[in-house]
């Protein structure tokens, strides 16, 4: 078997499926170091909660509370902006839901209401 046809190593496979989880108390992604929830984490959360958008919002609101407390302890001046924290943890869910509903309307076509 040539090197290009060789199966991926176990290390590479483990890295490929490693979840994008928060590194607390910094609230950075353990995988990509972006502010958590990073884009891959958001996608994984949407998939996990695909039938329970309200549950996802409640879960993320709880994490918003925890992250705000952690980040204020680390750096009280200036404290994290409440608007920025809301957008980061919860606001993206509504934007994603709106985008998803627009996309599904395009796929299904115009509604046939009388």
Rosetta constraint file for C-alpha pairs under 8 A:
AtomPair CA 1 CA 5 HARMONIC 6.12 0.50
AtomPair CA 1 CA 6 HARMONIC 6.20 0.50
AtomPair CA 2 CA 6 HARMONIC 6.19 0.50
AtomPair CA 8 CA 12 HARMONIC 6.22 0.50
AtomPair CA 8 CA 13 HARMONIC 6.53 0.50
AtomPair CA 9 CA 13 HARMONIC 6.36 0.50
AtomPair CA 10 CA 14 HARMONIC 6.09 0.50
AtomPair CA 11 CA 15 HARMONIC 6.24 0.50
AtomPair CA 12 CA 16 HARMONIC 6.15 0.50
AtomPair CA 13 CA 17 HARMONIC 6.52 0.50
AtomPair CA 14 CA 18 HARMONIC 6.00 0.50
AtomPair CA 18 CA 31 HARMONIC 7.48 0.50
AtomPair CA 19 CA 31 HARMONIC 7.27 0.50
AtomPair CA 19 CA 41 HARMONIC 7.50 0.50
AtomPair CA 20 CA 29 HARMONIC 5.82 0.50
AtomPair CA 20 CA 30 HARMONIC 6.18 0.50
AtomPair CA 20 CA 31 HARMONIC 5.42 0.50
AtomPair CA 20 CA 32 HARMONIC 7.46 0.50
AtomPair CA 20 CA 37 HARMONIC 7.99 0.50
AtomPair CA 20 CA 38 HARMONIC 7.53 0.50
AtomPair CA 20 CA 40 HARMONIC 6.64 0.50
AtomPair CA 20 CA 41 HARMONIC 5.23 0.50
AtomPair CA 21 CA 29 HARMONIC 5.55 0.50
AtomPair CA 21 CA 30 HARMONIC 5.69 0.50
AtomPair CA 21 CA 31 HARMONIC 7.22 0.50
AtomPair CA 21 CA 36 HARMONIC 7.52 0.50
AtomPair CA 21 CA 37 HARMONIC 7.83 0.50
AtomPair CA 21 CA 41 HARMONIC 7.06 0.50
AtomPair CA 22 CA 26 HARMONIC 7.99 0.50
AtomPair CA 22 CA 27 HARMONIC 5.24 0.50
AtomPair CA 22 CA 28 HARMONIC 5.46 0.50
AtomPair CA 22 CA 29 HARMONIC 4.73 0.50
AtomPair CA 22 CA 30 HARMONIC 5.84 0.50
AtomPair CA 22 CA 36 HARMONIC 5.77 0.50
AtomPair CA 22 CA 37 HARMONIC 7.23 0.50
AtomPair CA 23 CA 27 HARMONIC 5.23 0.50
AtomPair CA 23 CA 28 HARMONIC 5.27 0.50
AtomPair CA 23 CA 29 HARMONIC 5.83 0.50
AtomPair CA 23 CA 30 HARMONIC 5.40 0.50
AtomPair CA 24 CA 28 HARMONIC 7.24 0.50
AtomPair CA 24 CA 70 HARMONIC 7.79 0.50
AtomPair CA 25 CA 67 HARMONIC 7.24 0.50
AtomPair CA 25 CA 70 HARMONIC 5.37 0.50
AtomPair CA 25 CA 71 HARMONIC 6.77 0.50
AtomPair CA 25 CA 74 HARMONIC 7.83 0.50
AtomPair CA 26 CA 70 HARMONIC 7.38 0.50
AtomPair CA 26 CA 71 HARMONIC 6.68 0.50
AtomPair CA 26 CA 74 HARMONIC 7.97 0.50
AtomPair CA 27 CA 35 HARMONIC 6.25 0.50
AtomPair CA 27 CA 36 HARMONIC 5.50 0.50
AtomPair CA 27 CA 67 HARMONIC 6.62 0.50
AtomPair CA 27 CA 71 HARMONIC 7.91 0.50
AtomPair CA 28 CA 33 HARMONIC 5.26 0.50
AtomPair CA 28 CA 34 HARMONIC 5.50 0.50
AtomPair CA 28 CA 35 HARMONIC 4.49 0.50
AtomPair CA 28 CA 36 HARMONIC 4.87 0.50
AtomPair CA 28 CA 37 HARMONIC 7.75 0.50
AtomPair CA 29 CA 33 HARMONIC 4.56 0.50
AtomPair CA 29 CA 34 HARMONIC 5.37 0.50
AtomPair CA 29 CA 35 HARMONIC 6.09 0.50
AtomPair CA 29 CA 36 HARMONIC 5.08 0.50
AtomPair CA 29 CA 37 HARMONIC 6.99 0.50
AtomPair CA 29 CA 38 HARMONIC 6.67 0.50
AtomPair CA 34 CA 38 HARMONIC 5.82 0.50
AtomPair CA 36 CA 41 HARMONIC 7.47 0.50
AtomPair CA 36 CA 88 HARMONIC 7.94 0.50
AtomPair CA 37 CA 41 HARMONIC 5.41 0.50
AtomPair CA 37 CA 42 HARMONIC 5.93 0.50
AtomPair CA 37 CA 88 HARMONIC 7.14 0.50
AtomPair CA 37 CA 89 HARMONIC 6.89 0.50
AtomPair CA 38 CA 42 HARMONIC 6.18 0.50
AtomPair CA 39 CA 43 HARMONIC 6.24 0.50
AtomPair CA 40 CA 44 HARMONIC 6.21 0.50
AtomPair CA 41 CA 45 HARMONIC 6.06 0.50
AtomPair CA 42 CA 46 HARMONIC 6.13 0.50
AtomPair CA 43 CA 47 HARMONIC 6.25 0.50
AtomPair CA 44 CA 48 HARMONIC 6.10 0.50
AtomPair CA 45 CA 49 HARMONIC 6.02 0.50
AtomPair CA 45 CA 56 HARMONIC 7.49 0.50
AtomPair CA 46 CA 50 HARMONIC 5.38 0.50
AtomPair CA 46 CA 53 HARMONIC 7.87 0.50
AtomPair CA 46 CA 56 HARMONIC 7.72 0.50
AtomPair CA 49 CA 53 HARMONIC 6.11 0.50
AtomPair CA 49 CA 55 HARMONIC 7.17 0.50
AtomPair CA 49 CA 56 HARMONIC 5.93 0.50
AtomPair CA 52 CA 56 HARMONIC 6.40 0.50
AtomPair CA 53 CA 57 HARMONIC 6.25 0.50
AtomPair CA 53 CA 93 HARMONIC 7.83 0.50
AtomPair CA 54 CA 58 HARMONIC 6.24 0.50
AtomPair CA 55 CA 59 HARMONIC 6.08 0.50
AtomPair CA 56 CA 60 HARMONIC 6.07 0.50
AtomPair CA 57 CA 61 HARMONIC 6.01 0.50
AtomPair CA 57 CA 90 HARMONIC 6.20 0.50
AtomPair CA 57 CA 93 HARMONIC 6.94 0.50
AtomPair CA 58 CA 62 HARMONIC 6.36 0.50
AtomPair CA 59 CA 63 HARMONIC 6.49 0.50
AtomPair CA 60 CA 64 HARMONIC 6.03 0.50
AtomPair CA 60 CA 89 HARMONIC 5.76 0.50
AtomPair CA 60 CA 90 HARMONIC 5.92 0.50
AtomPair CA 61 CA 65 HARMONIC 6.43 0.50
AtomPair CA 61 CA 89 HARMONIC 6.84 0.50
AtomPair CA 61 CA 90 HARMONIC 6.24 0.50
AtomPair CA 62 CA 66 HARMONIC 6.46 0.50
AtomPair CA 63 CA 67 HARMONIC 5.88 0.50
AtomPair CA 63 CA 89 HARMONIC 7.41 0.50
AtomPair CA 64 CA 68 HARMONIC 6.00 0.50
AtomPair CA 64 CA 85 HARMONIC 6.84 0.50
AtomPair CA 64 CA 86 HARMONIC 7.06 0.50
AtomPair CA 64 CA 89 HARMONIC 5.71 0.50
AtomPair CA 64 CA 90 HARMONIC 7.61 0.50
AtomPair CA 65 CA 69 HARMONIC 6.35 0.50
AtomPair CA 66 CA 70 HARMONIC 6.24 0.50
AtomPair CA 67 CA 71 HARMONIC 5.97 0.50
AtomPair CA 68 CA 72 HARMONIC 6.01 0.50
AtomPair CA 68 CA 80 HARMONIC 6.99 0.50
AtomPair CA 68 CA 85 HARMONIC 7.36 0.50
AtomPair CA 69 CA 73 HARMONIC 6.31 0.50
AtomPair CA 70 CA 74 HARMONIC 6.39 0.50
AtomPair CA 71 CA 75 HARMONIC 6.06 0.50
AtomPair CA 71 CA 76 HARMONIC 7.53 0.50
AtomPair CA 71 CA 79 HARMONIC 7.46 0.50
AtomPair CA 71 CA 80 HARMONIC 7.00 0.50
AtomPair CA 72 CA 76 HARMONIC 4.57 0.50
AtomPair CA 72 CA 77 HARMONIC 7.94 0.50
AtomPair CA 72 CA 79 HARMONIC 5.50 0.50
AtomPair CA 72 CA 80 HARMONIC 6.83 0.50
AtomPair CA 75 CA 79 HARMONIC 6.35 0.50
AtomPair CA 76 CA 80 HARMONIC 7.99 0.50
AtomPair CA 80 CA 84 HARMONIC 7.33 0.50
AtomPair CA 80 CA 85 HARMONIC 6.83 0.50
AtomPair CA 81 CA 85 HARMONIC 6.13 0.50
AtomPair CA 82 CA 86 HARMONIC 6.05 0.50
AtomPair CA 83 CA 87 HARMONIC 6.19 0.50
AtomPair CA 84 CA 88 HARMONIC 6.06 0.50
AtomPair CA 85 CA 89 HARMONIC 6.10 0.50
AtomPair CA 86 CA 90 HARMONIC 5.37 0.50
AtomPair CA 86 CA 91 HARMONIC 5.81 0.50
AtomPair CA 87 CA 91 HARMONIC 4.14 0.50
AtomPair CA 87 CA 92 HARMONIC 6.04 0.50
AtomPair CA 88 CA 92 HARMONIC 6.70 0.50
AtomPair CA 90 CA 94 HARMONIC 7.62 0.50
AtomPair CA 91 CA 95 HARMONIC 6.71 0.50
AtomPair CA 92 CA 96 HARMONIC 5.95 0.50
AtomPair CA 93 CA 97 HARMONIC 6.13 0.50
AtomPair CA 94 CA 98 HARMONIC 6.17 0.50
AtomPair CA 95 CA 99 HARMONIC 6.22 0.50
AtomPair CA 96 CA 100 HARMONIC 6.04 0.50
AtomPair CA 97 CA 101 HARMONIC 6.13 0.50
AtomPair CA 98 CA 102 HARMONIC 6.24 0.50
AtomPair CA 99 CA 103 HARMONIC 6.17 0.50
AtomPair CA 100 CA 104 HARMONIC 6.18 0.50
AtomPair CA 101 CA 105 HARMONIC 6.19 0.50
AtomPair CA 102 CA 106 HARMONIC 6.40 0.50
AtomPair CA 103 CA 107 HARMONIC 6.44 0.50
AtomPair CA 104 CA 108 HARMONIC 6.09 0.50
AtomPair CA 105 CA 109 HARMONIC 5.65 0.50
AtomPair CA 105 CA 110 HARMONIC 6.72 0.50
AtomPair CA 105 CA 111 HARMONIC 7.99 0.50
AtomPair CA 106 CA 110 HARMONIC 7.52 0.50
